[in-house]
Amino acid sequence: MPCGEDWLSHPLGIVQGFFAQNGVNPDWEKKVIEYFKEKLKENNAPKWVPSLNEVPLHYLKPNSFVKFRCMIQDMFDPEFYMGVYETVNQNTKAHVLHFGKYRDVAECGPQQELDLNSPRNTTLERQTFYCVPVPGESTWVKEAYVNANQARVSPSTSYTPSRHKRSYEDDDDMDLQPNKQKDQHAGARQAGSVGGLQWCGEPKRLETEASTGQQLNSLNLSSPFDLNFPLPGEKGPACLVKVYEDWDCFKVNDILELYGILSVDPVLSILNNDERDASALLDPMECTDTAEEQRVHSPPASLVPRIHVILAQKLQHINPLLPACLNKEESKTCKFVSSFMSELSPVRAELLGFLTHALLGDSLAAEYLILHLISTVYTRRDVLPLGKFTVNLSGCPRNSTFTEHLYRIIQHLVPASFRLQMTIENMNHLKFIPHKDYTANRLVSGLLQLPSNTSLVIDETLLEQGQLDTPGVHNVTALSNLITWQKVDYDFSYHQMEFPCNINVFITSEGRSLLPADCQIHLQPQLIPPNMEEYMNSLLSAVLPSVLNKFRIYLTLLRFLEYSISDEITKVFEDDFVEMRKNDPQSITADDLHQLLVVARCLSLSAGQTTLSRERWLRAKQLESLRRTRLQQQKCVNGNEL
């Protein structure tokens, strides 16, 4: 069996070894998974695996072992493939078994033909996901992963895609019609059909997918291929991900880290010169897929590569500074968490000072921004998401770059974020809600198709007078539902489908926001810098990278801490609530109490305390009192603005 680094460069050789030892016994599949699991446990082994996120596709060897950090954007129908098939040598009549798992194209050796009538052939099922890079992933996250990756790669000579060694980040207008590839073996290239399955050329290769329409029917590749990224300006590869085990565990919008075998075989890309011949071989009754569906589901492999997954892990977060899974009781993870928690107080104090400067000297607003950034939906009671804490920062200077630079500060702190500029034009023309395209049989993404723990900053200071049309009204409604219920209703034409989410929404506005918010804090600047850009840039450059990394760890880690309230403290705040209602029935409502509990929860976690203490309860009441007093003062100054 291959050894050394062959598991990285020739993983199919490893699979072949286990298959040869075990034959049709399904144990060989489990042994393959265990083998790669053990390999990745070796010292720093994951860092040696090339990543599609960091390495351009033309630097990766076909059929090599790769990894990919991604979000599931869409889920295609399950597909059937030939798990095991038998070939017959035309000269010696010798029968050989082959495996079709982890492959798009099954290689038949010289003089070999598929025995379609063999009782040993098996048809199995796999699930295909359409995956994209994590939407809104921060630059510092990308850079940290790049710096950590130690994979050694060089431009692949065995496969030359049409892009000719241009990175996908530089390929905005790439040619979508791949050049014809030369066969490794001499001989004329042929196309044929055997029992509804396709094979081509010398050496004979049999496509393991049983769908005839998907691969060989005529595709219209003349128009640009939409990679269906949720956010504008995103770069990176989209992939068709083939999952063989436990795909029911994964759902749309999940963040995954995948390890598998890269498939970029040119036969997956339909060559224009071969279209007419291939189409003539197909039975029109079998080609039920529309041309648009084939175009979307079978894009050129040089543009949308395939990954055959051996190992897949759902990620809690994408912060490269923390262990991938914070809930595991591994000694390494526990040691990291306990070590960081021991120095939490000075980190919080420094972060509060940093955000106070970013908010122009307003320490109360900085307190609330910290609470917002560590808030998360920790559970749902019926339809009510508990733990969400949408903050509206009002009083932001209009016609200023303040909100833009404040977002840049947030970008430097959180792993994933997006700034929505709330202009009339954007609200009327941008696509917020993902919708089902039944012609192409795919989910067309929208701005609100975001993974959990994304920070969405909505800038209302750019809003001018104007008329919202019907799409604009729908977009405002979608934002309101996201904030209130932490859900997005995807449009399936004939019905709406609820997709629960966990997105931190932060609204900047001049007056009170048009959107609902859990908490409004009015900005009271203590200084107005003459040059906002210079001020914010100097603020960022003054922070040591090591300190900035501590801020990033702090804000991610605290979201995952367990939290509880003792019976004793429950009695305290119940008594407080009764007392406040007794003194002034209008002063506090049940909703106010709920918000106070959320503030107390976030405040406790921000100090590293996983239970609510009396001290933190009193501090939460104090913060809320200061915030309300400030709003009342502003209301007196500006009339009914707030």
Residue pairs with C-beta under 8 A, 6 or more apart in sequence:
1 13
1 14
1 17
1 18
2 10
2 13
2 14
2 17
6 13
6 14
7 14
7 35
7 36
7 39
7 65
8 48
8 49
8 50
8 64
8 65
9 61
9 64
9 65
10 63
10 64
11 36
11 63
11 64
11 65
11 102
11 261
11 310
12 63
12 102
12 103
12 261
14 32
14 35
14 36
15 32
15 99
15 101
15 102
16 99
18 28
18 31
18 32
18 35
19 28
19 97
19 99
21 28
22 28
22 31
23 97
24 84
24 97
24 120
24 122
29 101
29 244
32 310
33 245
33 310
33 311
36 65
36 259
36 310
36 311
37 311
39 45
40 46
40 49
40 259
40 311
44 150
46 67
47 148
47 149
47 150
47 151
48 150
48 151
48 152
49 65
49 66
49 67
49 151
49 259
50 59
50 60
50 64
50 65
50 66
50 67
50 149
50 151
50 153
51 66
51 67
51 68
51 69
51 145
51 149
51 151
52 60
52 66
52 67
52 68
52 236
52 237
52 239
52 262
52 305
52 307
53 68
53 69
53 70
53 133
53 142
53 145
53 236
53 237
54 142
54 145
54 146
54 149
55 149
55 151
55 153
56 165
56 166
56 167
56 168
56 169
57 161
57 163
57 168
57 237
57 264
57 302
57 305
58 155
58 156
58 160
58 161
58 163
58 164
58 165
58 166
59 153
59 154
59 155
59 156
60 66
60 153
60 156
60 262
60 264
61 153
61 156
61 158
61 159
61 262
62 156
62 158
62 159
62 262
62 263
62 264
62 265
63 261
63 262
63 263
64 261
64 262
65 259
65 260
65 261
65 262
65 310
66 259
66 260
66 261
66 262
66 307
67 257
67 258
67 259
67 260
68 131
68 237
68 239
68 241
68 256
68 257
68 258
68 260
68 307
69 133
69 134
69 145
69 255
69 256
69 257
69 258
69 315
69 318
70 131
70 132
70 133
70 134
70 239
70 241
70 255
70 256
70 258
71 131
71 132
71 133
71 134
71 135
71 253
71 254
71 255
71 256
71 451
72 129
72 130
72 131
72 241
72 250
72 251
72 252
72 253
72 254
72 256
73 130
73 131
73 132
73 228
73 229
73 230
73 238
73 252
73 443
73 445
73 449
74 129
74 130
74 228
74 252
74 442
74 443
75 127
75 128
75 129
75 130
75 251
75 252
75 443
76 127
76 128
76 129
76 130
76 240
76 297
76 441
76 442
77 128
77 441
78 125
78 126
78 127
78 128
79 125
79 126
79 127
79 128
79 209
79 210
79 211
79 214
80 123
80 124
80 125
80 209
80 210
80 211
81 100
81 101
81 123
81 124
81 125
81 126
81 208
81 209
81 210
82 100
82 106
82 121
82 122
82 123
82 124
82 197
82 206
82 208
82 210
83 99
83 100
83 101
83 122
83 123
83 124
84 97
84 98
84 99
84 100
84 120
84 121
84 122
85 97
85 98
85 100
85 106
85 114
85 115
85 118
85 121
85 122
85 206
85 208
86 95
86 96
86 97
86 98
86 114
86 115
86 118
86 120
86 121
87 95
87 96
87 98
87 108
87 109
87 112
87 113
87 114
87 115
88 94
88 95
88 96
88 112
88 113
88 114
88 115
89 95
89 96
89 109
89 111
89 112
90 111
90 112
90 113
91 111
95 115
95 118
96 109
96 112
97 120
98 106
98 107
98 108
100 106
100 124
100 208
101 124
101 244
101 308
102 244
102 260
102 261
102 308
102 310
103 208
103 263
103 308
104 207
104 208
104 209
104 263
104 265
104 267
104 268
104 306
104 308
105 205
105 206
105 207
105 208
105 263
105 265
105 267
105 268
106 205
106 206
106 207
106 208
107 203
107 205
108 114
108 199
108 203
108 204
108 205
108 206
109 203
110 185
110 202
110 203
112 204
113 204
114 194
114 197
114 199
114 206
115 121
116 194
116 195
116 197
123 210
126 242
126 243
126 244
126 247
127 242
127 243
127 247
128 240
128 241
128 242
128 243
128 297
129 240
129 241
129 243
129 247
129 250
130 228
130 238
130 239
130 240
130 241
130 442
131 238
131 239
131 240
131 241
131 256
131 258
132 227
132 228
132 229
132 230
132 234
132 236
132 238
132 445
133 229
133 234
133 235
133 236
133 237
133 238
134 255
134 318
134 416
134 451
135 229
135 230
135 231
135 234
135 416
135 418
135 449
135 450
135 451
135 454
136 231
136 416
136 417
136 418
136 450
136 454
137 318
137 415
137 416
138 411
138 412
138 414
138 415
138 416
138 417
139 411
140 412
140 552
141 318
141 319
141 320
141 415
141 416
144 320
144 321
145 320
148 320
155 165
159 181
159 264
159 266
160 179
160 181
161 178
161 264
161 301
161 302
162 174
162 175
162 176
162 177
162 178
162 179
162 300
162 302
163 171
163 174
163 175
163 302
166 174
168 235
168 236
168 237
169 235
169 236
173 224
174 303
176 221
176 222
176 224
176 225
176 300
176 303
177 221
177 222
177 272
177 300
178 266
178 269
178 271
178 300
178 302
180 271
180 273
181 266
183 189
183 201
183 202
183 203
184 203
185 202
185 203
186 202
187 201
187 202
188 201
188 202
189 200
189 201
189 202
190 200
190 201
190 202
191 198
191 200
191 201
191 216
191 274
191 277
191 278
191 281
192 198
192 199
192 200
192 281
193 199
193 212
193 281
193 282
194 206
196 210
196 212
196 286
197 206
197 207
197 210
197 212
198 206
198 207
198 212
198 215
198 216
198 278
199 205
199 206
199 207
200 267
205 267
207 215
207 267
209 215
211 289
212 282
212 283
212 286
212 287
213 282
213 286
213 287
213 288
213 289
213 294
214 289
214 294
214 297
214 298
215 267
215 268
215 270
215 298
216 270
216 278
216 279
216 281
216 282
217 278
217 279
217 282
217 287
217 289
217 291
217 294
218 270
218 275
218 276
218 278
218 279
218 291
219 270
219 275
219 291
219 294
219 295
219 298
220 291
220 292
220 295
221 270
221 272
221 295
221 300
225 295
225 299
225 300
225 303
225 304
227 238
227 303
227 304
228 238
228 442
228 444
228 445
229 238
229 445
230 434
230 445
230 446
230 447
230 448
230 449
230 450
231 418
231 447
237 304
237 305
238 304
239 304
239 305
239 306
239 307
240 299
240 304
240 305
240 306
240 307
241 256
241 258
241 260
241 306
241 307
241 309
242 260
242 306
242 307
242 308
242 309
243 250
243 309
243 312
244 308
244 309
246 312
249 314
250 256
250 312
250 314
252 443
252 499
253 449
253 450
253 451
253 452
253 499
253 501
254 314
254 451
255 314
255 315
255 318
255 451
255 452
256 312
256 313
256 314
256 315
257 312
257 313
257 315
257 324
258 307
258 309
258 311
258 312
258 313
259 309
259 310
259 311
259 312
260 307
260 308
260 309
260 310
260 311
260 312
261 307
261 308
261 310
262 305
262 306
262 307
263 301
263 305
263 306
263 307
263 308
264 301
264 302
264 305
264 306
265 301
266 301
266 302
268 298
268 300
268 301
268 306
269 300
269 301
269 302
270 278
270 298
270 300
289 297
289 441
290 439
290 440
290 441
292 439
292 440
293 439
293 440
293 441
293 442
295 440
296 440
296 441
296 442
297 441
297 442
313 324
313 325
315 324
316 324
316 325
316 326
316 327
316 560
317 324
317 326
317 415
317 453
317 556
317 559
317 560
318 415
318 416
319 415
319 552
319 553
319 556
321 549
321 552
321 553
321 556
322 336
322 553
322 556
322 557
323 330
323 332
323 333
323 336
325 333
326 333
326 337
326 557
326 560
327 560
337 557
340 553
340 554
340 557
341 608
344 554
344 607
344 608
345 607
345 608
347 550
347 551
347 554
348 370
348 554
348 606
348 607
350 547
350 550
350 551
351 370
351 551
351 554
351 555
352 363
352 366
352 367
352 370
354 539
354 543
354 551
355 366
355 369
355 370
355 409
356 362
356 363
356 366
357 539
358 366
358 406
358 409
358 536
358 539
359 365
359 366
359 369
359 393
359 406
359 523
359 525
360 402
360 523
360 525
360 526
360 527
360 528
360 529
361 525
361 526
361 527
362 523
362 524
362 525
362 526
364 521
364 524
364 623
364 626
364 627
364 630
365 393
365 521
365 523
365 524
367 623
368 391
368 519
368 521
368 623
368 627
369 391
369 393
369 506
370 602
370 606
371 389
371 391
371 599
371 602
371 603
371 606
372 389
372 390
372 391
372 504
372 506
372 519
372 602
373 410
373 413
373 414
373 455
373 504
373 555
374 555
374 558
374 559
374 602
374 605
374 606
375 387
375 388
375 389
375 504
375 559
375 598
375 602
376 387
376 388
376 453
376 502
376 504
376 559
377 385
377 386
377 387
377 388
377 486
377 502
378 386
378 387
378 563
379 386
379 387
380 386
380 500
383 485
384 485
385 485
385 486
385 500
385 502
387 598
387 601
388 483
388 486
388 502
388 518
388 598
389 504
389 518
389 519
389 598
389 599
389 602
390 483
390 504
390 505
390 506
390 507
390 516
390 517
390 518
390 519
391 506
391 507
391 517
391 518
391 519
391 520
391 521
392 507
392 509
392 512
392 513
392 515
392 517
392 519
392 520
392 521
393 506
393 507
393 508
393 509
393 521
393 523
394 509
394 510
394 511
394 512
394 513
394 520
394 521
394 522
394 523
394 642
395 510
395 522
395 523
395 524
395 634
396 402
396 403
396 461
396 508
396 509
396 510
396 523
397 461
397 510
397 525
397 528
398 461
398 510
399 461
400 461
400 532
401 532
401 533
402 532
403 459
403 461
403 508
404 419
404 459
405 532
405 533
405 536
406 508
406 536
407 417
407 419
407 457
407 459
408 536
408 540
409 536
409 539
409 540
410 417
410 455
410 457
410 506
411 417
412 540
412 548
413 548
413 551
413 552
413 555
414 455
414 552
414 555
414 556
415 453
415 552
415 556
416 450
416 451
416 453
416 454
416 455
417 454
417 455
417 456
417 457
418 447
418 450
418 454
418 455
418 456
418 457
419 457
419 458
419 459
420 426
420 447
420 456
420 457
420 458
420 459
421 459
421 462
422 458
422 459
422 460
422 462
422 463
423 462
423 463
423 464
424 463
424 464
424 466
424 467
424 468
424 472
427 468
427 472
427 475
427 476
428 468
428 469
428 471
428 472
428 475
429 471
430 447
430 475
431 444
431 445
431 446
431 447
432 446
432 447
432 448
432 474
432 475
432 478
432 479
433 446
433 448
433 474
433 475
433 478
433 488
433 489
433 490
433 491
434 443
434 444
434 445
434 446
434 448
434 449
434 488
434 490
434 491
435 443
435 444
435 446
435 490
435 491
435 492
435 493
436 442
436 443
436 444
436 490
436 491
436 492
436 493
437 443
437 444
438 493
443 490
448 478
448 479
448 482
448 488
448 501
449 488
450 456
450 501
450 503
452 501
452 502
452 503
453 502
453 503
453 504
453 559
454 503
454 504
455 503
455 504
455 506
456 482
456 503
456 504
456 505
456 506
457 506
457 507
457 508
458 479
458 505
458 506
458 507
458 508
458 513
458 515
459 508
460 507
460 508
460 509
460 510
460 513
460 514
460 515
461 508
461 509
461 510
463 514
468 476
476 514
476 515
478 488
478 489
479 505
479 515
480 515
480 516
481 487
481 488
481 489
482 488
482 501
482 503
482 505
483 505
483 515
483 516
483 517
484 516
486 500
486 501
486 502
486 503
487 498
487 499
487 500
487 501
488 498
488 499
488 501
489 496
489 497
489 498
489 499
490 496
490 497
490 498
490 499
505 517
507 513
507 515
507 517
511 638
511 641
511 642
512 520
512 641
512 642
513 520
518 595
518 598
519 595
519 599
519 627
520 627
520 631
520 642
521 627
521 630
522 630
522 631
522 634
522 642
524 630
529 535
558 605
558 606
558 608
561 605
561 608
561 610
562 610
563 601
563 604
563 605
563 610
563 611
563 612
564 610
564 611
564 612
565 611
565 612
566 611
566 612
569 611
569 612
569 613
569 614
569 617
572 614
572 617
573 593
573 596
573 597
573 600
573 617
576 617
576 621
577 588
577 593
580 587
580 588
581 587
581 588
595 624
596 620
596 621
596 624
599 620
599 623
599 624
600 612
600 616
600 617
600 620
601 612
603 616
603 619
603 620
603 623
604 610
604 611
604 612
604 613
604 616
607 616
609 616
631 642
634 641
634 642
635 641
635 642
